[in-house]
Amino acid sequence: MLDTYTVNPDTGIGTNVDGKEVNLPQTGMSGVHKTIAGLAALMTFTGVALVKKSRREDED
């Protein structure tokens, strides 16, 4: 038998064929993952800016 679920996009609650609520696994990026990804992006941009600044100073 194939398990079929319907997910309410507003609440994120899944229901099975019998109409009972089910616990579905979290997918996508959670808040912690978003924070870590944001910090990594910030560090990357800062590093690139520092390298460009260093190269400009070496040219002068």
All heavy atoms as TSV, in Angstrom:
chain	resi	resn	atom	element	x	y	z
A	1	MET	N	N	0.844	-1.187	0.000
A	1	MET	CA	C	0.000	0.000	0.000
A	1	MET	C	C	0.881	1.239	0.000
A	1	MET	O	O	1.892	1.305	0.683
A	1	MET	CB	C	-0.902	-0.016	1.235
A	1	MET	CG	C	-1.790	1.178	1.314
A	1	MET	SD	S	-2.911	0.998	2.718
A	1	MET	CE	C	-3.637	2.565	2.685
A	2	LEU	N	N	0.472	2.226	-0.729
A	2	LEU	CA	C	1.207	3.473	-0.839
A	2	LEU	C	C	0.665	4.480	0.176
A	2	LEU	O	O	-0.536	4.713	0.249
A	2	LEU	CB	C	1.049	4.029	-2.258
A	2	LEU	CG	C	1.750	5.349	-2.552
A	2	LEU	CD1	C	3.260	5.175	-2.443
A	2	LEU	CD2	C	1.382	5.838	-3.935
A	3	ASP	N	N	1.582	5.047	0.982
A	3	ASP	CA	C	1.159	6.081	1.933
A	3	ASP	C	C	1.023	7.403	1.194
A	3	ASP	O	O	1.935	7.835	0.492
A	3	ASP	CB	C	2.179	6.225	3.051
A	3	ASP	CG	C	2.218	5.024	3.965
A	3	ASP	OD1	O	1.182	4.360	4.103
A	3	ASP	OD2	O	3.289	4.758	4.540
A	4	THR	N	N	-0.114	8.049	1.350
A	4	THR	CA	C	-0.365	9.332	0.714
A	4	THR	C	C	-0.683	10.364	1.785
A	4	THR	O	O	-1.474	10.101	2.676
A	4	THR	CB	C	-1.548	9.236	-0.273
A	4	THR	OG1	O	-1.297	8.173	-1.180
A	4	THR	CG2	C	-1.712	10.518	-1.042
A	5	TYR	N	N	-0.042	11.520	1.679
A	5	TYR	CA	C	-0.235	12.581	2.659
A	5	TYR	C	C	-0.595	13.874	1.959
A	5	TYR	O	O	-0.180	14.130	0.843
A	5	TYR	CB	C	1.044	12.810	3.473
A	5	TYR	CG	C	1.525	11.574	4.178
A	5	TYR	CD1	C	2.542	10.799	3.647
A	5	TYR	CD2	C	0.950	11.184	5.372
A	5	TYR	CE1	C	2.981	9.664	4.289
A	5	TYR	CE2	C	1.380	10.050	6.031
A	5	TYR	CZ	C	2.399	9.288	5.484
A	5	TYR	OH	O	2.820	8.167	6.123
A	6	THR	N	N	-1.355	14.677	2.655
A	6	THR	CA	C	-1.671	16.018	2.196
A	6	THR	C	C	-1.117	16.987	3.227
A	6	THR	O	O	-1.299	16.784	4.421
A	6	THR	CB	C	-3.194	16.218	2.076
A	6	THR	OG1	O	-3.719	15.219	1.211
A	6	THR	CG2	C	-3.518	17.590	1.523
A	7	VAL	N	N	-0.429	18.020	2.773
A	7	VAL	CA	C	0.160	18.991	3.683
A	7	VAL	C	C	-0.524	20.334	3.487
A	7	VAL	O	O	-0.628	20.833	2.369
A	7	VAL	CB	C	1.677	19.134	3.445
A	7	VAL	CG1	C	2.277	20.163	4.383
A	7	VAL	CG2	C	2.366	17.792	3.607
A	8	ASN	N	N	-0.994	20.908	4.580
A	8	ASN	CA	C	-1.589	22.240	4.559
A	8	ASN	C	C	-0.444	23.242	4.481
A	8	ASN	O	O	0.376	23.322	5.387
A	8	ASN	CB	C	-2.413	22.465	5.825
A	8	ASN	CG	C	-3.089	23.816	5.843
A	8	ASN	OD1	O	-2.611	24.778	5.276
A	8	ASN	ND2	N	-4.212	23.870	6.531
A	9	PRO	N	N	-0.338	24.040	3.409
A	9	PRO	CA	C	0.787	24.965	3.261
A	9	PRO	C	C	0.787	26.092	4.295
A	9	PRO	O	O	1.838	26.659	4.579
A	9	PRO	CB	C	0.633	25.515	1.839
A	9	PRO	CG	C	-0.789	25.264	1.469
A	9	PRO	CD	C	-1.237	24.079	2.252
A	10	ASP	N	N	-0.355	26.408	4.862
A	10	ASP	CA	C	-0.396	27.481	5.861
A	10	ASP	C	C	0.111	27.016	7.219
A	10	ASP	O	O	0.819	27.754	7.915
A	10	ASP	CB	C	-1.823	28.022	6.005
A	10	ASP	CG	C	-2.316	28.688	4.731
A	10	ASP	OD1	O	-1.477	29.293	4.020
A	10	ASP	OD2	O	-3.525	28.600	4.441
A	11	THR	N	N	-0.263	25.802	7.612
A	11	THR	CA	C	0.119	25.305	8.935
A	11	THR	C	C	1.295	24.341	8.889
A	11	THR	O	O	1.969	24.150	9.897
A	11	THR	CB	C	-1.062	24.579	9.602
A	11	THR	OG1	O	-1.420	23.441	8.808
A	11	THR	CG2	C	-2.260	25.497	9.754
A	12	GLY	N	N	1.541	23.717	7.742
A	12	GLY	CA	C	2.601	22.738	7.621
A	12	GLY	C	C	2.249	21.391	8.228
A	12	GLY	O	O	3.105	20.533	8.382
A	13	ILE	N	N	0.991	21.185	8.576
A	13	ILE	CA	C	0.546	19.938	9.184
A	13	ILE	C	C	0.135	18.966	8.084
A	13	ILE	O	O	-0.617	19.316	7.181
A	13	ILE	CB	C	-0.627	20.185	10.155
A	13	ILE	CG1	C	-0.169	21.078	11.311
A	13	ILE	CG2	C	-1.185	18.872	10.678
A	13	ILE	CD1	C	-1.286	21.512	12.241
A	14	GLY	N	N	0.632	17.734	8.210
A	14	GLY	CA	C	0.294	16.710	7.241
A	14	GLY	C	C	-0.844	15.846	7.743
A	14	GLY	O	O	-0.977	15.604	8.932
A	15	THR	N	N	-1.679	15.387	6.825
A	15	THR	CA	C	-2.757	14.452	7.167
A	15	THR	C	C	-2.673	13.274	6.201
A	15	THR	O	O	-2.328	13.429	5.033
A	15	THR	CB	C	-4.155	15.102	7.062
A	15	THR	OG1	O	-4.313	15.673	5.764
A	15	THR	CG2	C	-4.331	16.194	8.098
A	16	ASN	N	N	-2.997	12.090	6.720
A	16	ASN	CA	C	-2.965	10.904	5.868
A	16	ASN	C	C	-4.331	10.680	5.233
A	16	ASN	O	O	-5.247	11.497	5.383
A	16	ASN	CB	C	-2.484	9.674	6.643
A	16	ASN	CG	C	-3.410	9.290	7.775
A	16	ASN	OD1	O	-4.527	9.779	7.893
A	16	ASN	ND2	N	-2.920	8.406	8.628
A	17	VAL	N	N	-4.485	9.580	4.528
A	17	VAL	CA	C	-5.723	9.280	3.809
A	17	VAL	C	C	-6.912	9.176	4.774
A	17	VAL	O	O	-8.035	9.534	4.431
A	17	VAL	CB	C	-5.563	7.967	3.007
A	17	VAL	CG1	C	-6.845	7.615	2.281
A	17	VAL	CG2	C	-4.433	8.086	2.016
A	18	ASP	N	N	-6.653	8.705	5.999
A	18	ASP	CA	C	-7.721	8.566	6.995
A	18	ASP	C	C	-8.079	9.882	7.670
A	18	ASP	O	O	-8.975	9.925	8.510
A	18	ASP	CB	C	-7.307	7.551	8.068
A	18	ASP	CG	C	-7.082	6.167	7.482
A	18	ASP	OD1	O	-7.756	5.836	6.475
A	18	ASP	OD2	O	-6.234	5.433	8.014
A	19	GLY	N	N	-7.375	10.962	7.347
A	19	GLY	CA	C	-7.651	12.264	7.947
A	19	GLY	C	C	-6.941	12.499	9.267
A	19	GLY	O	O	-7.193	13.488	9.947
A	20	LYS	N	N	-6.034	11.594	9.643
A	20	LYS	CA	C	-5.288	11.743	10.893
A	20	LYS	C	C	-4.019	12.558	10.646
A	20	LYS	O	O	-3.392	12.455	9.596
A	20	LYS	CB	C	-4.914	10.369	11.452
A	20	LYS	CG	C	-6.104	9.528	11.831
A	20	LYS	CD	C	-5.654	8.173	12.339
A	20	LYS	CE	C	-6.864	7.286	12.634
A	20	LYS	NZ	N	-6.448	5.925	12.994
A	21	GLU	N	N	-3.650	13.375	11.658
A	21	GLU	CA	C	-2.422	14.152	11.550
A	21	GLU	C	C	-1.221	13.223	11.622
A	21	GLU	O	O	-1.217	12.247	12.356
A	21	GLU	CB	C	-2.332	15.185	12.669
A	21	GLU	CG	C	-3.258	16.359	12.501
A	21	GLU	CD	C	-3.003	17.439	13.547
A	21	GLU	OE1	O	-1.983	17.376	14.259
A	21	GLU	OE2	O	-3.841	18.341	13.647
A	22	VAL	N	N	-0.205	13.539	10.843
A	22	VAL	CA	C	1.023	12.755	10.842
A	22	VAL	C	C	2.215	13.682	11.021
A	22	VAL	O	O	2.181	14.851	10.637
A	22	VAL	CB	C	1.177	11.952	9.530
A	22	VAL	CG1	C	0.137	10.872	9.419
A	22	VAL	CG2	C	1.118	12.853	8.325
A	23	ASN	N	N	3.265	13.154	11.637
A	23	ASN	CA	C	4.514	13.900	11.790
A	23	ASN	C	C	5.373	13.639	10.562
A	23	ASN	O	O	5.803	12.519	10.318
A	23	ASN	CB	C	5.258	13.468	13.052
A	23	ASN	CG	C	4.550	13.894	14.302
A	23	ASN	OD1	O	3.949	14.955	14.352
A	23	ASN	ND2	N	4.604	13.065	15.332
A	24	LEU	N	N	5.598	14.671	9.797
A	24	LEU	CA	C	6.425	14.558	8.605
A	24	LEU	C	C	7.801	15.135	8.903
A	24	LEU	O	O	7.931	16.066	9.701
A	24	LEU	CB	C	5.776	15.300	7.432
A	24	LEU	CG	C	4.411	14.774	7.014
A	24	LEU	CD1	C	3.789	15.694	5.976
A	24	LEU	CD2	C	4.517	13.369	6.463
A	25	PRO	N	N	8.844	14.608	8.276
A	25	PRO	CA	C	10.193	15.121	8.546
A	25	PRO	C	C	10.343	16.557	8.053
A	25	PRO	O	O	9.730	16.965	7.064
A	25	PRO	CB	C	11.101	14.179	7.762
A	25	PRO	CG	C	10.232	13.598	6.709
A	25	PRO	CD	C	8.844	13.553	7.284
A	26	GLN	N	N	11.152	17.320	8.769
A	26	GLN	CA	C	11.453	18.700	8.388
A	26	GLN	C	C	12.342	18.671	7.159
A	26	GLN	O	O	13.342	17.966	7.130
A	26	GLN	CB	C	12.156	19.417	9.537
A	26	GLN	CG	C	12.631	20.811	9.210
A	26	GLN	CD	C	11.486	21.783	8.981
A	26	GLN	OE1	O	10.465	21.682	9.639
A	26	GLN	NE2	N	11.650	22.694	8.072
A	27	THR	N	N	11.988	19.432	6.157
A	27	THR	CA	C	12.826	19.553	4.975
A	27	THR	C	C	13.202	21.012	4.792
A	27	THR	O	O	12.595	21.907	5.372
A	27	THR	CB	C	12.103	19.044	3.714
A	27	THR	OG1	O	10.913	19.815	3.535
A	27	THR	CG2	C	11.744	17.580	3.839
A	28	GLY	N	N	14.191	21.234	3.998
A	28	GLY	CA	C	14.624	22.601	3.752
A	28	GLY	C	C	15.566	23.080	4.836
A	28	GLY	O	O	16.051	22.317	5.663
A	29	MET	N	N	15.818	24.365	4.849
A	29	MET	CA	C	16.760	24.937	5.796
A	29	MET	C	C	16.029	25.451	7.033
A	29	MET	O	O	15.114	26.258	6.923
A	29	MET	CB	C	17.539	26.074	5.142
A	29	MET	CG	C	18.465	25.606	4.054
A	29	MET	SD	S	19.405	26.935	3.311
A	29	MET	CE	C	20.400	27.498	4.650
A	30	SER	N	N	16.477	25.017	8.205
A	30	SER	CA	C	15.902	25.519	9.444
A	30	SER	C	C	16.555	26.857	9.776
A	30	SER	O	O	17.469	27.322	9.094
A	30	SER	CB	C	16.146	24.526	10.579
A	30	SER	OG	O	17.524	24.454	10.870
A	31	GLY	N	N	16.105	27.483	10.840
A	31	GLY	CA	C	16.654	28.776	11.252
A	31	GLY	C	C	18.141	28.717	11.541
A	31	GLY	O	O	18.893	29.635	11.206
A	32	VAL	N	N	18.588	27.633	12.173
A	32	VAL	CA	C	20.010	27.493	12.492
A	32	VAL	C	C	20.831	27.396	11.211
A	32	VAL	O	O	21.874	28.040	11.081
A	32	VAL	CB	C	20.239	26.246	13.381
A	32	VAL	CG1	C	21.718	26.002	13.594
A	32	VAL	CG2	C	19.514	26.388	14.698
A	33	HIS	N	N	20.346	26.611	10.265
A	33	HIS	CA	C	21.079	26.468	9.004
A	33	HIS	C	C	21.131	27.790	8.239
A	33	HIS	O	O	22.130	28.107	7.603
A	33	HIS	CB	C	20.441	25.379	8.139
A	33	HIS	CG	C	20.592	24.007	8.709
A	33	HIS	ND1	N	19.545	23.304	9.208
A	33	HIS	CD2	C	21.685	23.227	8.867
A	33	HIS	CE1	C	19.972	22.142	9.646
A	33	HIS	NE2	N	21.269	22.065	9.450
A	34	LYS	N	N	20.057	28.548	8.297
A	34	LYS	CA	C	20.051	29.843	7.616
A	34	LYS	C	C	21.058	30.792	8.252
A	34	LYS	O	O	21.745	31.541	7.565
A	34	LYS	CB	C	18.648	30.461	7.653
A	34	LYS	CG	C	17.661	29.770	6.749
A	34	LYS	CD	C	16.293	30.410	6.839
A	34	LYS	CE	C	15.265	29.661	6.012
A	34	LYS	NZ	N	13.932	30.238	6.135
A	35	THR	N	N	21.155	30.759	9.575
A	35	THR	CA	C	22.110	31.614	10.279
A	35	THR	C	C	23.538	31.249	9.907
A	35	THR	O	O	24.364	32.121	9.617
A	35	THR	CB	C	21.917	31.487	11.804
A	35	THR	OG1	O	20.579	31.850	12.123
A	35	THR	CG2	C	22.876	32.367	12.553
A	36	ILE	N	N	23.834	29.957	9.894
A	36	ILE	CA	C	25.184	29.511	9.539
A	36	ILE	C	C	25.506	29.877	8.093
A	36	ILE	O	O	26.608	30.343	7.788
A	36	ILE	CB	C	25.325	27.996	9.784
A	36	ILE	CG1	C	25.269	27.715	11.280
A	36	ILE	CG2	C	26.615	27.457	9.173
A	36	ILE	CD1	C	25.188	26.253	11.644
A	37	ALA	N	N	24.552	29.696	7.187
A	37	ALA	CA	C	24.769	30.044	5.785
A	37	ALA	C	C	24.982	31.551	5.634
A	37	ALA	O	O	25.828	31.993	4.848
A	37	ALA	CB	C	23.588	29.593	4.941
A	38	GLY	N	N	24.245	32.354	6.390
A	38	GLY	CA	C	24.414	33.804	6.348
A	38	GLY	C	C	25.784	34.226	6.836
A	38	GLY	O	O	26.431	35.097	6.241
A	39	LEU	N	N	26.242	33.621	7.937
A	39	LEU	CA	C	27.571	33.941	8.458
A	39	LEU	C	C	28.664	33.525	7.477
A	39	LEU	O	O	29.644	34.249	7.294
A	39	LEU	CB	C	27.782	33.260	9.801
A	39	LEU	CG	C	26.994	33.837	10.971
A	39	LEU	CD1	C	27.174	32.967	12.213
A	39	LEU	CD2	C	27.423	35.263	11.259
A	40	ALA	N	N	28.493	32.383	6.840
A	40	ALA	CA	C	29.477	31.936	5.852
A	40	ALA	C	C	29.540	32.900	4.670
A	40	ALA	O	O	30.625	33.228	4.183
A	40	ALA	CB	C	29.137	30.528	5.381
A	41	ALA	N	N	28.383	33.362	4.220
A	41	ALA	CA	C	28.353	34.319	3.105
A	41	ALA	C	C	29.015	35.637	3.513
A	41	ALA	O	O	29.785	36.221	2.739
A	41	ALA	CB	C	26.915	34.565	2.664
A	42	LEU	N	N	28.737	36.093	4.728
A	42	LEU	CA	C	29.342	37.329	5.221
A	42	LEU	C	C	30.855	37.201	5.303
A	42	LEU	O	O	31.587	38.112	4.899
A	42	LEU	CB	C	28.761	37.686	6.596
A	42	LEU	CG	C	29.317	38.937	7.267
A	42	LEU	CD1	C	29.000	40.170	6.433
A	42	LEU	CD2	C	28.745	39.087	8.664
A	43	MET	N	N	31.342	36.074	5.795
A	43	MET	CA	C	32.781	35.855	5.872
A	43	MET	C	C	33.411	35.810	4.486
A	43	MET	O	O	34.507	36.345	4.279
A	43	MET	CB	C	33.067	34.557	6.635
A	43	MET	CG	C	32.763	34.657	8.115
A	43	MET	SD	S	32.844	33.106	9.039
A	43	MET	CE	C	34.308	32.339	8.459
A	44	THR	N	N	32.715	35.213	3.522
A	44	THR	CA	C	33.228	35.143	2.158
A	44	THR	C	C	33.332	36.528	1.545
A	44	THR	O	O	34.364	36.891	0.962
A	44	THR	CB	C	32.321	34.245	1.291
A	44	THR	OG1	O	32.279	32.938	1.874
A	44	THR	CG2	C	32.817	34.171	-0.141
A	45	PHE	N	N	32.269	37.324	1.674
A	45	PHE	CA	C	32.287	38.676	1.106
A	45	PHE	C	C	33.348	39.550	1.773
A	45	PHE	O	O	34.028	40.336	1.122
A	45	PHE	CB	C	30.908	39.332	1.208
A	45	PHE	CG	C	29.877	38.703	0.305
A	45	PHE	CD1	C	28.640	38.355	0.792
A	45	PHE	CD2	C	30.155	38.465	-1.028
A	45	PHE	CE1	C	27.689	37.768	-0.035
A	45	PHE	CE2	C	29.216	37.883	-1.869
A	45	PHE	CZ	C	27.985	37.535	-1.363
A	46	THR	N	N	33.507	39.401	3.084
A	46	THR	CA	C	34.524	40.164	3.796
A	46	THR	C	C	35.911	39.759	3.318
A	46	THR	O	O	36.771	40.620	3.095
A	46	THR	CB	C	34.401	39.937	5.316
A	46	THR	OG1	O	33.089	40.312	5.730
A	46	THR	CG2	C	35.427	40.736	6.079
A	47	GLY	N	N	36.138	38.464	3.142
A	47	GLY	CA	C	37.429	37.992	2.656
A	47	GLY	C	C	37.742	38.514	1.270
A	47	GLY	O	O	38.863	38.942	0.997
A	48	VAL	N	N	36.763	38.496	0.389
A	48	VAL	CA	C	36.965	39.000	-0.977
A	48	VAL	C	C	37.282	40.497	-0.941
A	48	VAL	O	O	38.185	40.970	-1.636
A	48	VAL	CB	C	35.722	38.717	-1.853
A	48	VAL	CG1	C	35.792	39.468	-3.171
A	48	VAL	CG2	C	35.581	37.224	-2.098
A	49	ALA	N	N	36.565	41.243	-0.109
A	49	ALA	CA	C	36.814	42.686	-0.003
A	49	ALA	C	C	38.228	42.965	0.519
A	49	ALA	O	O	38.913	43.868	0.026
A	49	ALA	CB	C	35.771	43.330	0.906
A	50	LEU	N	N	38.671	42.186	1.501
A	50	LEU	CA	C	40.017	42.383	2.040
A	50	LEU	C	C	41.102	42.047	1.018
A	50	LEU	O	O	42.118	42.737	0.934
A	50	LEU	CB	C	40.205	41.542	3.301
A	50	LEU	CG	C	39.413	42.002	4.533
A	50	LEU	CD1	C	39.562	40.998	5.668
A	50	LEU	CD2	C	39.864	43.377	4.972
A	51	VAL	N	N	40.883	41.013	0.220
A	51	VAL	CA	C	41.848	40.653	-0.811
A	51	VAL	C	C	41.918	41.752	-1.863
A	51	VAL	O	O	43.006	42.156	-2.279
A	51	VAL	CB	C	41.492	39.289	-1.452
A	51	VAL	CG1	C	42.299	39.044	-2.720
A	51	VAL	CG2	C	41.709	38.162	-0.454
A	52	LYS	N	N	40.756	42.266	-2.282
A	52	LYS	CA	C	40.755	43.346	-3.284
A	52	LYS	C	C	41.447	44.594	-2.735
A	52	LYS	O	O	42.212	45.240	-3.432
A	52	LYS	CB	C	39.321	43.680	-3.704
A	52	LYS	CG	C	38.719	42.652	-4.617
A	52	LYS	CD	C	37.349	43.071	-5.105
A	52	LYS	CE	C	36.797	42.068	-6.077
A	52	LYS	NZ	N	35.509	42.490	-6.632
A	53	LYS	N	N	41.191	44.909	-1.462
A	53	LYS	CA	C	41.819	46.077	-0.844
A	53	LYS	C	C	43.329	45.881	-0.781
A	53	LYS	O	O	44.097	46.802	-1.065
A	53	LYS	CB	C	41.250	46.293	0.560
A	53	LYS	CG	C	41.850	47.464	1.277
A	53	LYS	CD	C	41.275	47.631	2.663
A	53	LYS	CE	C	41.951	48.787	3.373
A	53	LYS	NZ	N	41.524	48.901	4.762
A	54	SER	N	N	43.764	44.692	-0.441
A	54	SER	CA	C	45.190	44.399	-0.352
A	54	SER	C	C	45.854	44.521	-1.716
A	54	SER	O	O	46.961	45.047	-1.830
A	54	SER	CB	C	45.386	42.997	0.213
A	54	SER	OG	O	46.739	42.623	0.189
A	55	ARG	N	N	45.179	44.058	-2.755
A	55	ARG	CA	C	45.759	44.148	-4.106
A	55	ARG	C	C	45.860	45.592	-4.567
A	55	ARG	O	O	46.823	45.975	-5.219
A	55	ARG	CB	C	44.908	43.344	-5.093
A	55	ARG	CG	C	45.068	41.855	-4.924
A	55	ARG	CD	C	44.300	41.090	-5.951
A	55	ARG	NE	N	44.461	39.658	-5.759
A	55	ARG	CZ	C	43.816	38.748	-6.427
A	55	ARG	NH1	N	42.946	39.116	-7.369
A	55	ARG	NH2	N	44.019	37.475	-6.194
A	56	ARG	N	N	44.860	46.410	-4.213
A	56	ARG	CA	C	44.913	47.838	-4.574
A	56	ARG	C	C	46.090	48.531	-3.876
A	56	ARG	O	O	46.767	49.343	-4.453
A	56	ARG	CB	C	43.603	48.533	-4.207
A	56	ARG	CG	C	42.498	48.293	-5.185
A	56	ARG	CD	C	41.330	49.220	-4.921
A	56	ARG	NE	N	40.116	48.505	-5.287
A	56	ARG	CZ	C	39.053	48.339	-4.514
A	56	ARG	NH1	N	39.012	48.888	-3.321
A	56	ARG	NH2	N	38.024	47.672	-4.927
A	57	GLU	N	N	46.309	48.183	-2.594
A	57	GLU	CA	C	47.412	48.798	-1.850
A	57	GLU	C	C	48.757	48.366	-2.428
A	57	GLU	O	O	49.702	49.158	-2.443
A	57	GLU	CB	C	47.316	48.414	-0.382
A	57	GLU	CG	C	46.150	49.068	0.337
A	57	GLU	CD	C	45.986	48.577	1.772
A	57	GLU	OE1	O	46.711	47.654	2.181
A	57	GLU	OE2	O	45.099	49.118	2.466
A	58	ASP	N	N	48.850	47.124	-2.915
A	58	ASP	CA	C	50.108	46.649	-3.504
A	58	ASP	C	C	50.407	47.355	-4.810
A	58	ASP	O	O	51.569	47.541	-5.173
A	58	ASP	CB	C	50.048	45.138	-3.738
A	58	ASP	CG	C	50.105	44.349	-2.440
A	58	ASP	OD1	O	50.506	44.931	-1.402
A	58	ASP	OD2	O	49.751	43.153	-2.462
A	59	GLU	N	N	49.362	47.769	-5.552
A	59	GLU	CA	C	49.559	48.450	-6.840
A	59	GLU	C	C	50.046	49.878	-6.641
A	59	GLU	O	O	50.728	50.417	-7.494
A	59	GLU	CB	C	48.256	48.465	-7.637
A	59	GLU	CG	C	47.856	47.094	-8.157
A	59	GLU	CD	C	46.498	47.110	-8.843
A	59	GLU	OE1	O	45.848	48.181	-8.891
A	59	GLU	OE2	O	46.080	46.044	-9.328
A	60	ASP	N	N	49.715	50.481	-5.520
A	60	ASP	CA	C	50.101	51.898	-5.286
A	60	ASP	C	C	51.545	52.056	-4.925
A	60	ASP	O	O	52.366	51.413	-4.675
A	60	ASP	CB	C	49.253	52.506	-4.159
A	60	ASP	CG	C	47.781	52.627	-4.577
A	60	ASP	OD1	O	47.533	52.674	-5.782
A	60	ASP	OD2	O	46.929	52.684	-3.675
